[in-house]
Amino acid sequence: MGEIVQSSAELKKFLNHNRQMFEEKLLSEAVNVKNKIEEILAIGNIDLVNNAHKLVGYIIDKEEKEVRSFAEQEGMAWAAHSIDLSFKLEWVQAIRRTLWTFIEQYNEADDKGVMSNFFRLEKDINTQIDTFLNAFFISYSSYKDSLIKAQREMVENLSVPIIPINASVCILPLIGTIDIFRTSILKEKVLTEVGISHIQTLIMDLSGIVDIETEVIDHLMKIIDGTALMGCKTVITGLRAEVVRKMIHLGISFDPKTKTLGTLQQALKEYVTA
């Protein structure tokens, strides 16, 4: 191999002139990604081939800031569309191998002699590619975490839908299965909302609950006690026969001060239209 080129402009000119050959070599190196290029473009509007040329240009010009920024953008895009990370790793490593192949071809073609600057160039290029990979994976992970957090918060809000009826009355319809995790969310949100909105009456409708664990009943009682300490009266509606039987069997009951009504409609009639 001849002397490693010092001029980034000359190398970029060589790479542009051999663009088609570069792409063919890149695709031959990225065996698994090759058949996924169109799919990734369709899923996330991510053009792997053109992005590879863009990354190589930043690397040759030693534009570390642009490399890092480009990696962060890519990381967010791949995280947003949940594209398999193994494809990205294989693709970037294929770019690394292909770039070195064409650097070798450039120097052999120009017959520049000994490789006096090889180690400096090797360090520069590989450092830039590693910078891209590091920034990409950090960005991917951070954005993925933010998506998971946002989705969790959305699920939590949907699982504890406190619906205001007027300035002082709210409804909390509970549907599905209530476990310890959900009751923890329930407690936090109910107490917070009672404090912020100054709710005076909270109608907790349990008609959508088919079964309920003993520990969950205990947690619901604690929530009711907590709201009472904050000046909020809780009204229980829609208790199913199965739940009542379990409570009787276990010898537990709500505080005598907690009012229970058969249906949500009865509670609305009494506390909203009265």
N, C-alpha and C positions, 0 to 999 in steps of 0.2 A: 504494500500500500504506500502511496506517495505521501508527501507532507500534508497534514491536515490544513484545510483552507482557513485563512484568517478573516477573509472578507465575507460577512454575512450576506451582502448584496450579491456577490458572485454565486454563493451557494444557493440562495433563493432563486436566482435566475436559472441555475441548472435544474433545480427541483421543478420549477414552473414549466421548463422546456420538456421535462420528462414526467409531467403530471399523470398522464394516462398509465405509464409504466409503474409509477409510484402506487397508484390506486390498485392496480392488478396485483402487485407484490403485497400490498397491505391486506387485501382480501384473501390472498393465499396464506398469509400468516394467521389471520383471524378465522380459523376454520368454523368455530361454533357461531360466531357473530355474523358471518357472511350471509347465512340464510335468514337472519333476523332483522336485517337492515330496513327492509320495507315495512315490517311489522312495527319496529320502533318508531319509524317515521310517521306511521299512521296513528300510533297510540299517543305519542307525545310531541309530534312535529319536530323531532330531533333528527337532523341530517348528519349521520355519523361521518360520512366521507368528507363533506365540506367542512365539518367541524374539525376533522383530523388535519386538513390543510391549514385551517386557522390556527390550531394549536402549534403545528410545526413552525409556522411563521413567527409566532410569539417566542418560541424557543430559540430559533435561529437569531432573532433580534435581541435576545436576552431581556425581554420585557417581562420581568418577574411579576410586576403589579397586574399586568393584563392576564398573565397565566393564572394567577390566583383568583382574579375576578371571574374569568371564564370558567374556572373549575367550580366556583361557588354557584354560578348560574346553572351549570350542568348538574351539580349535586341536587339543587332544588327541583329541577325539571325531572330528574330520574326518581326522586323521592315522591314527587307529586303524582307520578303515573305508576309508581310501584314496579319499575322495571328491574329485572334481575341484575344485581350488582356484579355477578360473575362475568356477564357480558361486557360490562364497562372495564373491568380489570383486564380481561383478555384483549380488548380493543386497544387500550392504552399501551399495553406491553407489545402488541403487534406494531403500533406506531413507533415505539422505541426501536424495535429490531429493523423495521423497514427504513427508518431514517438513517440508522448506522450503515445499512447496506448501500444506500445511495451516497452517503458521504464517502464511503470506500470507492464507489464507482467514479465519483467526481475526481478524487485525487489520483486514481489510476489513469483516468482519461487524460489528465493534465500532466501526468508524469512529474510530480513535484519533488520527488526524492524522499529523504528520510522523514520520519514522523516526529519532528522536533516539538510540535505543539499538541501531540495526541492526548496526553494526560490532562492538560488544561481544558481542551475541548470536551473530552470525556466527562470531566467533572462538571463543566458548565451545562452540558446537555442533559445528563442524567439527573443533576440537581433540579433543573427546571421541570423535568417530567415527574420526579418525585414530589416536587412542590405542588404540581397539578393534582397528583393522586391524593396527597395528604389533604389539600384544601377541598377536593371533591368529596372525599369520604366524611370529613368533618361537616361540610355543608349538608350532605345527604342525611347524615345522622341527626343533625340539629333540626333540619326541616321536617324529617320524619317524626321526631319527637314532638315537634309543635303540632303536627297533624294529628298524632295520637292523642295529645292533650286536648286539642280542640274537639275531637270526636268524643272523647271521654266526657268532656264538659257538656256536649250536646246530649249525650245519652243520659247523663245525670239530670239535666234540666227536663228532659222528656220523661224521666222516671219519677220526677217529683214536680208535677205541673201545678203550681199554686195559681189559681185563677181568681182574680179580683172581681167581686160582684158589685160592690160599691166601696165607699171610702173606709168602711170598717169591717166588712164581711168578705171572706175569701173561701173558695172551695178547694179542697185537696182530694181529687179522685185518684184512688190507688187501684191499679189494674195489674193482673198477672201474679207472679211469684214475688214475695217479699222475703229476702234473706237478710243476714246480718250486715252484709256490705251495703245493701240498699237502705237499710234502716239507719246506718251511719250517715249516709248522704241525706236521708230524710231529716234526721235530727238537725244536722248542720244548716240545711236550707230553710227548714221551718222556723227555727229560732232566729236565724238571720233576717228572714223576711218579716217575721212578727215585729222585730225591733226596728227595721227600716220603715215598714209601711204602717206601723202602729195598728196592726190588725186587732180588732176587739173580739171577733167571732170567727173561728176557723171550723168550717164544716168538713170533716174528714169522712169521705164516702168510701166504704169498704165493700160495696156491692160487686166490685170486679175481682175480689179476692176469694178464691175457692177454698184454699187451705192456708194455714198460717202456723209457723213453728212457735213452740212455747217461748223461746228466747226472744222471738220477734214481738210477741204480745207484751212481754216485759219491757222491751225497748219502746213500744208505742205508748205504754203507760208513762214511762219516764218523759217522753216527748210532751205528752199531755200535761204532766206535772210542771215541766219547764215552761210551757206556754202560759200556764196559770200563774206562775211566779212573775211573768211579764205582763199580767193583766189581760190575757187573752183567754176566752172561754172556748173550749173545744167541744163540738157536737159530733157524735159518731152516728153515721147513717149506714143502712144497707148491710148490717151484719148477717151473714148467711147462717143457716141452721147448723151446718157442719162446723163452723168456727165456734158458734155458741156452745155446741155439745162438747167440743174440746176444752173450752174454758171451764165449763161446769165440771167436767171429768177431772180437770187439773186443780179445781178449787180456786180459780182465780177470777177476778172481775175488775172492771174499771172502777175508778174512784166514784163514790156516790154522787159527787158534785158534777161528774161528767154526764151530760145528757145524751141519751141515745134515742134515735127515731128510726122508724122502719125504712123510710125511703128518703132520697135526696129531695124529692119534690115536697115532702112534708117540711123539711128543714128550710127550704127556700120560701115556702109559704109563710112559715112562722117568723123567720129572721130577715126576710127581704121585703115581702109584700105587706107585712103587718103594719 
